[in-house]
Amino acid sequence: MNVMLTLLTASLLTTAFDAPAAQSTAPEIAAPEATSPPPAAEGNATPAPIDSAALPPRIVYPPDRPSWLEAEPVREGSVHRTYVSSGPHFRQRECALALDAELKRATDEYVDEYLGSDASQFINFDLNYIKTHLLDPDLKYSGVVQFDFAPMREEHRCLVFTEQFRSELDERWRQVVTTSRVTTTGVVAGGVLALLGVIFSFFKLDTATRGFYTGRLQFAAAGAILALVVAGVVVARWVPWM
C-alpha cells in the first residue's frame, strides 16, 4: 500500500514539472499588427462644384470692332486724343444719352488737366460745341455686343484737342482770372468798408447810450464781424486765386 502511494505521488510530481516545459516549447503566434488604411490618391478627390452664377458673363464682340476703342488717351504731340465710350445699353436712346454725358465729362476732365485746377467750373463747353469742334469725324463706331443674357448696344467717339483749342482755353482762363481779380478787389474793399462801418456804428451807439449798453453793443459788433468773415470765406472758395 505504501509502495502504491509512493508511485502515485511520484507520477503526479512528474506531470506537474513537465507541464510548464511543454507550454514553453509550444511556438508563440504573434498578434497581427494594426495597419492603417492606405491614403486616398489625390487624383481620386472629388472636385468642388463650380458656381456658374459667379463666373463673368461671356461677351462676344462683332468681328468689325476696331482696335482703337480700347486705346489709352494720347497726351503727346500737338494733337491730344481721348476715346469715349457710352458703355453697353439695351436701347439706342439710353446709349446716346450716356455717350453725351461721357463726352461732357471727358471734356471737363481735359480742361482741368490742362489748366491744373478746377477750371471747368468757370469755363464751360456745351454739347453742341463739343460735337461740332472736338469730335474726330473719322473715328466713330456703333455696334452691338452679345452678352449671355441679351445683345446690348454701344457707341464710341474720339475727342480731339488741338493747339487751337488749348489757345482758346488759355484766353478764356485769362479772362476768368482778370474777372476774379476785379471781383476779389471789390470784395476786399467792400469787406473793409463794412468792417469800418461796424466799428463806427459801435462807437456812435455806445456814445449815444452813454455806455449803458456797451456789452450788448460789443456782442452785436462781434456777430457782425463774424458774419463778414464767413461771407469772405464763402466768396473766396468760388474765386480762382492765382
Summary of the structure (lengths in Angstrom):
residues: 242
radius of gyration: 48.2
end to end distance: 145.5
largest distance: 162.3
contacts: 524
relative contact order: 0.09
helix: 57%
strand: 13%
